[in-house]
Amino acid sequence: MAKIEAMDGVIGIIIGRSYGGKSLGKSQTTGSIRIQRPVSGGLKAVTQTEKGLQELFIRTEAGMEDQISEKVISLG
């Protein structure tokens, strides 16, 4: 998350609900992030933790959603 917070256009990350026992898939490791969709003010995302999934809201500057989404995806 520190790499995402350091990106140009990112204002901050808000941590949401946690879902124990859920997974992004067998090929995903702890720390993997998947962008779900753009929403007003930023991006909805989830990250894989050791115990399940954690919701994230990536707060962005207006108009930066697509660029930030691409950068997050490239972090792989």
C-alpha positions as CSV (number, residue, x, y, z in Angstrom):
1,M,0.0,0.0,0.0
2,A,2.9,2.3,0.6
3,K,3.8,2.1,-3.2
4,I,0.2,3.1,-4.1
5,E,0.1,6.0,-1.6
6,A,3.4,7.3,-3.1
7,M,1.9,7.5,-6.6
8,D,1.2,10.9,-8.2
9,G,-2.5,11.6,-7.9
10,V,-3.2,9.4,-4.9
11,I,-4.5,11.3,-1.9
12,G,-4.7,8.4,0.4
13,I,-6.1,4.9,1.1
14,I,-9.1,4.1,3.3
15,I,-9.2,0.6,4.6
16,G,-12.7,-0.9,4.6
17,R,-14.4,-4.2,5.6
18,S,-12.5,-7.5,5.9
19,Y,-13.8,-10.8,4.7
20,G,-12.1,-13.8,6.3
21,G,-11.6,-16.9,4.3
22,K,-12.2,-15.3,0.9
23,S,-9.6,-15.2,-1.8
24,L,-8.7,-13.4,-5.0
25,G,-7.8,-16.7,-6.5
26,K,-5.1,-19.5,-6.2
27,S,-2.5,-17.6,-8.2
28,Q,-2.7,-14.4,-6.0
29,T,-0.4,-13.9,-3.1
30,T,-0.7,-11.9,0.1
31,G,-0.5,-8.2,-0.8
32,S,-2.0,-8.7,-4.3
33,I,-4.5,-5.9,-5.2
34,R,-7.4,-6.0,-7.6
35,I,-9.1,-2.8,-8.8
36,Q,-12.9,-3.4,-8.8
37,R,-14.2,-0.2,-10.3
38,P,-13.9,3.6,-10.4
39,V,-16.3,5.5,-8.1
40,S,-16.8,9.1,-7.2
41,G,-13.5,10.3,-5.7
42,G,-11.4,7.3,-6.5
43,L,-11.2,3.6,-6.9
44,K,-12.7,0.6,-5.1
45,A,-10.2,-2.2,-4.7
46,V,-9.5,-5.3,-2.6
47,T,-6.3,-6.8,-1.4
48,Q,-5.4,-10.3,-0.4
49,T,-4.3,-10.7,3.2
50,E,-3.2,-13.8,5.1
51,K,-6.7,-14.2,6.6
52,G,-8.9,-13.2,3.6
53,L,-9.8,-10.1,1.6
54,Q,-9.6,-6.5,2.7
55,E,-11.6,-3.7,1.0
56,L,-9.8,-0.6,0.0
57,F,-10.8,2.8,-1.2
58,I,-8.0,4.6,-3.1
59,R,-8.8,8.3,-2.9
60,T,-7.5,10.0,-6.0
61,E,-7.3,13.5,-7.5
62,A,-10.1,14.1,-10.1
63,G,-9.3,12.6,-13.5
64,M,-6.4,10.4,-12.3
65,E,-8.4,7.2,-11.8
66,D,-7.5,5.5,-15.1
67,Q,-3.8,6.3,-14.8
68,I,-3.6,5.1,-11.2
69,S,-5.6,2.0,-12.0
70,E,-3.1,1.1,-14.7
71,K,-0.1,1.7,-12.3
72,V,-1.7,-0.5,-9.6
73,I,-2.3,-3.3,-12.1
74,S,1.3,-3.1,-13.3
75,L,2.5,-3.6,-9.7
76,G,1.1,-7.2,-10.2
